[in-house]
């Protein structure tokens, strides 16, 4: 008996040209490079230029992934853009990406699960492929979080940045074994009771503004380490694989203390954890695909490697995806 596997055939990334260092931030808010690095591991973040939109970042990452896969826009059946910072209330940012890459068939939509959005997007695309409705999917995480930051709030403005990452998945029939390439397992969760711990204080039907990011950092940290470790165990369950088999952990790049805490709880060798948060801060839905693309580009992740991706975000939402590259 064969099964359909969603295989990664291309990935891409994009970071805006403008870089804001910790030292630069310390000139406008009560903080310092030492304070930020010690508590978060972040050294710099990229910020979209005036007039540069989330769709622009997404399109750059999409074209990068298409080039790697050797495909054109019309080879894609579905576009998912995971974002909490869309260009407009409507139409979807994904529709703009669809038009720009020259995709005239299929369908496109946005997905909103904040920092977990890319993992949710992979799970959604994987299930469309298993249902036989899609042959190739472009999944993008793209954010311009700089537009919803209170730059006077040192507890939040130092944590976030802008960027985009993309993956192209292609459906393949395989044996159904743990050695198959592609997505082997996904697991998603949410708990709306925890929403007030991490939120934006605005919205279309409430304030008619986008609002600013507000978070209770200590509580978010506590839930993140527990939930992420738990969902990693769940995504491995039933696959015949364990953490010892995982070649690379690609976590949501939120805060190095969360990354270190999760790795310790999982008992994974820190050398197997892909960490890029120092270079671009927390880019929300873009952070996992950015980290994945970085590790592919520098040769760490290669064909056949077992990769575990996980993320947690506002909602609360959290999830994990196990795939063989």
Backbone torsions as a table, in degrees:
resi	resn	phi	psi	omega
1	UNK	NA	134.8	178.4
2	UNK	-103.4	160.6	176.1
3	UNK	-130.9	158.8	177.0
4	UNK	-89.9	125.9	175.9
5	UNK	-113.2	139.5	176.1
6	UNK	-92.4	104.8	-173.3
7	UNK	-96.4	136.6	176.9
8	UNK	-79.0	117.9	-178.8
9	UNK	-113.7	-2.2	177.4
10	UNK	-169.9	149.6	175.7
11	UNK	-144.5	157.5	-179.0
12	UNK	-155.6	168.4	-178.1
13	UNK	-153.8	162.5	175.3
14	UNK	-155.6	134.5	173.5
15	UNK	-124.9	135.2	177.9
16	UNK	-58.3	154.0	-176.4
17	UNK	-65.8	-36.1	-175.3
18	UNK	-71.4	127.8	178.6
19	UNK	-115.2	133.3	175.2
20	UNK	-115.3	116.0	-179.4
21	UNK	-85.1	166.2	176.1
22	UNK	-61.2	-38.9	-179.8
23	UNK	-61.5	-40.3	177.5
24	UNK	-64.0	-41.3	178.9
25	UNK	-63.4	-34.7	-177.3
26	UNK	-65.2	-13.9	178.4
27	UNK	-82.7	-15.5	-177.3
28	UNK	-119.9	-12.6	179.7
29	UNK	-142.1	153.2	-175.4
30	UNK	-73.0	85.5	179.7
31	UNK	-157.6	-178.7	178.0
32	UNK	-151.5	162.2	177.7
33	UNK	-59.0	-43.2	-178.6
34	UNK	-62.3	-42.9	-178.6
35	UNK	-63.1	-45.6	-177.6
36	UNK	-67.8	-47.1	-178.2
37	UNK	-62.5	-43.3	-178.1
38	UNK	-61.9	-39.8	-173.8
39	UNK	-92.9	-20.8	-174.3
40	UNK	-130.3	-23.5	-173.8
41	UNK	81.5	-2.4	-177.3
42	UNK	-81.7	133.6	178.2
43	UNK	-111.6	-28.5	-178.2
44	UNK	-158.5	165.4	174.3
45	UNK	-144.5	153.2	177.8
46	UNK	-97.9	141.0	-177.1
47	UNK	-127.4	129.8	-179.2
48	UNK	-61.6	142.2	179.4
49	UNK	-72.3	162.5	176.3
50	UNK	-58.3	127.6	-178.8
51	UNK	87.1	-8.4	177.4
52	UNK	-86.7	119.9	-171.3
53	UNK	-102.5	166.2	176.0
54	UNK	-56.0	-39.8	179.2
55	UNK	-62.7	-35.5	178.2
56	UNK	-62.2	-44.2	178.4
57	UNK	-63.9	-44.0	-178.9
58	UNK	-62.4	-40.5	-178.6
59	UNK	-65.9	-42.2	176.8
60	UNK	-57.8	-48.0	-178.9
61	UNK	-65.6	-39.1	179.9
62	UNK	-62.8	-44.8	-178.8
63	UNK	-67.4	-33.7	175.5
64	UNK	-62.2	-44.5	-180.0
65	UNK	-68.5	-40.2	178.6
66	UNK	-61.8	-41.3	179.3
67	UNK	-62.6	-43.6	179.5
68	UNK	-62.6	-38.0	-178.6
69	UNK	-80.8	-11.8	-177.7
70	UNK	69.9	35.8	-176.0
71	UNK	-120.4	164.1	172.3
72	UNK	-110.0	167.8	-178.5
73	UNK	-56.1	-38.7	-177.4
74	UNK	-74.1	-3.2	174.1
75	UNK	-82.8	-8.8	-175.9
76	UNK	-97.1	138.0	-179.8
77	UNK	-99.4	-24.3	-174.8
78	UNK	-148.9	136.9	173.1
79	UNK	-120.2	126.4	172.3
80	UNK	-117.4	125.0	172.0
81	UNK	-110.8	113.7	175.0
82	UNK	-86.6	118.3	-178.7
83	UNK	-159.5	147.7	171.5
84	UNK	-108.2	-0.3	-177.0
85	UNK	-131.1	65.5	-178.1
86	UNK	-68.2	161.6	176.9
87	UNK	-58.8	-48.4	-173.4
88	UNK	-136.2	163.3	172.7
89	UNK	-58.5	-43.8	168.2
90	UNK	-157.8	155.3	4.3
91	UNK	-75.6	174.7	-178.2
92	UNK	-62.4	144.3	174.6
93	UNK	-59.3	-34.0	179.1
94	UNK	-60.6	-33.9	179.2
95	UNK	-66.5	-35.6	177.0
96	UNK	-67.7	-40.3	175.9
97	UNK	-61.7	-46.1	179.8
98	UNK	-54.3	-46.8	-178.7
99	UNK	-65.3	-42.7	-174.2
100	UNK	-68.7	-34.9	-177.8
101	UNK	-84.6	-0.6	177.0
102	UNK	80.4	28.9	178.3
103	UNK	-91.9	113.0	-174.7
104	UNK	-109.2	3.8	178.7
105	UNK	-121.3	-175.9	173.3
106	UNK	65.8	-149.3	-174.9
107	UNK	-152.3	163.3	-176.8
108	UNK	-146.0	142.0	177.1
109	UNK	-156.1	158.6	175.2
110	UNK	-91.0	153.1	178.2
111	UNK	-130.7	131.2	-173.3
112	UNK	-118.9	97.4	172.9
113	UNK	-135.1	22.3	177.4
114	UNK	54.6	-129.0	-172.4
115	UNK	-64.3	-22.4	178.4
116	UNK	-88.2	0.5	-170.3
117	UNK	-56.6	-40.1	-178.1
118	UNK	-67.4	-40.4	176.9
119	UNK	-63.0	-42.3	175.9
120	UNK	-60.7	-39.2	179.4
121	UNK	-64.4	-42.5	177.6
122	UNK	-61.9	-43.7	-179.6
123	UNK	-63.9	-39.6	179.7
124	UNK	-65.4	-48.0	179.1
125	UNK	-61.8	-41.3	-179.8
126	UNK	-59.7	-41.6	-179.1
127	UNK	-71.9	-33.6	173.2
128	UNK	-62.3	-38.8	179.8
129	UNK	-69.0	-42.3	178.2
130	UNK	-62.5	-30.2	178.9
131	UNK	-79.6	-6.1	178.2
132	UNK	79.5	14.7	-177.0
133	UNK	-93.0	-15.5	-175.0
134	UNK	-138.1	136.7	175.4
135	UNK	-96.3	-43.4	179.9
136	UNK	-134.2	137.0	-179.3
137	UNK	-129.5	140.7	173.8
138	UNK	-107.9	114.8	-179.0
139	UNK	-112.3	125.8	-174.4
140	UNK	-127.2	139.5	166.6
141	UNK	-112.3	123.3	-176.5
142	UNK	-144.6	134.7	-177.0
143	UNK	-145.8	145.3	165.7
144	UNK	-122.5	68.5	-177.4
145	UNK	-65.2	-19.9	178.7
146	UNK	-59.2	-22.5	-177.6
147	UNK	-79.7	-13.4	-179.9
148	UNK	-121.7	26.2	177.8
149	UNK	-102.6	140.5	168.8
150	UNK	-87.0	103.9	-172.3
151	UNK	-73.7	3.1	173.2
152	UNK	-103.2	-3.9	179.8
153	UNK	-98.6	99.8	-175.2
154	UNK	-67.7	-18.8	179.9
155	UNK	-73.3	-17.1	-179.2
156	UNK	-125.5	-37.1	-172.1
157	UNK	-66.6	-24.8	-179.6
158	UNK	-77.4	-13.7	-169.0
159	UNK	-90.1	-22.5	-166.3
160	UNK	-116.4	158.0	176.3
161	UNK	-151.2	-179.9	-177.3
162	UNK	-109.9	149.7	177.6
163	UNK	172.2	177.7	178.6
164	UNK	-150.9	146.3	175.0
165	UNK	-140.0	151.3	-175.6
166	UNK	-141.6	152.5	172.0
167	UNK	-134.6	145.2	170.8
168	UNK	-110.7	125.3	178.4
169	UNK	-107.2	144.1	177.6
170	UNK	-132.6	134.8	-178.4
171	UNK	-75.5	131.1	177.7
172	UNK	-134.5	141.7	174.0
173	UNK	-84.2	130.1	-177.3
174	UNK	-139.7	-175.8	-170.2
175	UNK	-78.8	-19.9	-176.2
176	UNK	88.6	10.4	179.6
177	UNK	-90.7	168.0	178.9
178	UNK	-70.8	-8.8	178.1
179	UNK	-91.1	-6.0	178.1
180	UNK	-57.8	147.5	170.6
181	UNK	-87.2	146.9	-179.4
182	UNK	114.8	-171.1	-179.2
183	UNK	-73.0	122.4	-179.2
184	UNK	-96.3	-30.0	-175.7
185	UNK	-165.4	145.5	171.4
186	UNK	-136.0	153.3	177.5
187	UNK	-147.6	129.0	-177.9
188	UNK	-124.1	149.9	176.4
189	UNK	-144.1	158.9	166.3
190	UNK	-152.9	156.0	176.7
191	UNK	-147.0	96.5	-176.1
192	UNK	-64.7	-16.6	178.9
193	UNK	-64.4	-22.7	-176.3
194	UNK	-95.2	4.6	-177.0
195	UNK	-51.3	-43.2	-176.9
196	UNK	-63.4	-14.5	-178.6
197	UNK	-73.6	-23.1	179.8
198	UNK	-150.7	111.6	-171.1
199	UNK	-154.0	166.3	167.2
200	UNK	-106.7	135.4	-172.3
201	UNK	-89.0	35.8	177.2
202	UNK	-154.8	170.3	179.6
203	UNK	175.3	164.7	-174.9
204	UNK	-58.1	-49.5	-173.2
205	UNK	-89.7	-4.7	-179.2
206	UNK	-106.2	-58.6	-175.4
207	UNK	-117.9	-6.9	-175.9
208	UNK	59.6	25.1	174.1
209	UNK	-133.9	163.8	178.6
210	UNK	-72.6	-30.0	-177.9
211	UNK	79.1	-179.4	179.0
212	UNK	-121.0	155.0	177.2
213	UNK	-67.2	131.5	174.5
214	UNK	-131.0	133.8	-177.7
215	UNK	-147.6	149.5	172.7
216	UNK	-101.9	90.4	-167.8
217	UNK	-53.8	-45.9	-176.5
218	UNK	-64.7	-40.8	179.9
219	UNK	-68.5	-39.4	177.7
220	UNK	-61.3	-44.9	179.7
221	UNK	-59.1	-46.0	-176.8
222	UNK	-61.6	-47.3	-179.7
223	UNK	-68.8	-35.4	-176.4
224	UNK	-60.8	-49.6	-176.4
225	UNK	-63.3	-42.8	-178.8
226	UNK	-68.4	-48.5	-175.8
227	UNK	-66.9	-39.9	-178.1
228	UNK	-67.9	-42.1	177.6
229	UNK	-62.6	-39.0	-178.9
230	UNK	-66.2	-45.0	-176.2
231	UNK	-71.1	-28.3	175.0
232	UNK	-63.3	-43.7	178.0
233	UNK	-62.4	-39.2	-178.8
234	UNK	-66.4	-40.9	-175.7
235	UNK	-71.3	-24.2	176.7
236	UNK	-81.6	-25.6	-175.0
237	UNK	-58.9	130.6	176.8
238	UNK	84.9	-4.1	-179.0
239	UNK	-91.0	-15.0	-174.3
240	UNK	80.4	12.0	-178.8
241	UNK	-119.8	157.0	179.1
242	UNK	-132.2	176.6	178.5
243	UNK	-60.7	-28.4	178.7
244	UNK	-64.7	-25.3	-179.2
245	UNK	-83.4	-18.2	-175.4
246	UNK	-71.1	126.6	177.5
247	UNK	-83.7	-37.4	-177.6
248	UNK	-143.1	132.8	169.5
249	UNK	-101.0	121.4	178.5
250	UNK	-113.9	93.7	-175.4
251	UNK	-90.8	163.7	169.7
252	UNK	-58.8	129.4	-174.7
253	UNK	-89.0	76.0	-176.4
254	UNK	-95.6	-46.3	-169.4
255	UNK	-168.6	128.8	-175.4
256	UNK	-61.2	-29.6	178.6
257	UNK	-66.0	-37.2	175.9
258	UNK	-67.6	-42.0	178.9
259	UNK	-61.0	-46.2	-179.4
260	UNK	-65.4	-41.5	-179.3
261	UNK	-64.6	-41.5	178.9
262	UNK	-66.8	-44.4	179.9
263	UNK	-60.1	-41.4	179.6
264	UNK	-64.5	-43.3	-178.9
265	UNK	-65.8	-32.0	179.2
266	UNK	-81.8	-17.6	-178.1
267	UNK	72.0	29.3	-179.1
268	UNK	-94.8	145.7	177.0
269	UNK	-60.5	122.9	179.9
270	UNK	-54.3	-26.0	179.5
271	UNK	-67.7	-16.5	179.5
272	UNK	-93.1	0.6	-178.1
273	UNK	-96.7	123.1	177.7
274	UNK	-82.3	116.0	-178.5
275	UNK	-121.4	121.8	178.6
276	UNK	-128.9	2.6	-174.3
277	UNK	-58.2	-28.2	-178.9
278	UNK	-63.4	-27.4	-174.5
279	UNK	-92.5	-25.0	-175.9
280	UNK	-139.9	5.7	179.6
281	UNK	61.4	-162.2	-178.9
282	UNK	-84.0	110.1	179.0
283	UNK	-102.5	25.0	176.0
284	UNK	53.4	-124.1	-174.9
285	UNK	-63.2	-17.3	-178.7
286	UNK	-84.6	-13.4	-167.0
287	UNK	-70.5	-39.9	179.9
288	UNK	-66.7	-49.8	179.2
289	UNK	-67.0	-29.0	174.0
290	UNK	-63.4	-45.7	-179.7
291	UNK	-65.9	-41.4	179.5
292	UNK	-62.2	-47.4	-178.4
293	UNK	-63.5	-36.5	177.6
294	UNK	-62.2	-44.6	-178.0
295	UNK	-71.8	-27.9	173.7
296	UNK	-71.4	-44.8	-176.9
297	UNK	-64.1	-35.8	-178.4
298	UNK	-90.8	3.8	172.7
299	UNK	90.6	0.2	179.5
300	UNK	-67.4	-51.2	179.1
301	UNK	-89.0	121.5	179.5
302	UNK	-126.3	171.2	-179.4
303	UNK	-55.5	131.0	178.5
304	UNK	93.1	-11.4	178.9
305	UNK	-69.9	141.7	176.5
306	UNK	-90.0	121.0	-174.2
307	UNK	-120.1	131.8	177.1
308	UNK	-115.7	121.7	178.7
309	UNK	-112.6	141.0	179.0
310	UNK	-147.7	155.4	179.9
311	UNK	-158.4	154.3	172.4
312	UNK	-138.6	140.2	-179.3
313	UNK	-147.4	-173.7	-178.8
314	UNK	-58.7	148.8	-179.2
315	UNK	142.7	-50.0	-18.4
316	UNK	-65.7	146.2	169.9
317	UNK	-123.2	149.4	172.1
318	UNK	-158.5	156.9	-178.1
319	UNK	-171.7	172.3	179.9
320	UNK	-146.8	154.2	178.6
321	UNK	-138.1	128.8	177.3
322	UNK	-108.3	123.0	179.6
323	UNK	-141.1	155.0	172.8
324	UNK	-106.6	120.4	-173.9
325	UNK	-65.5	NA	NA
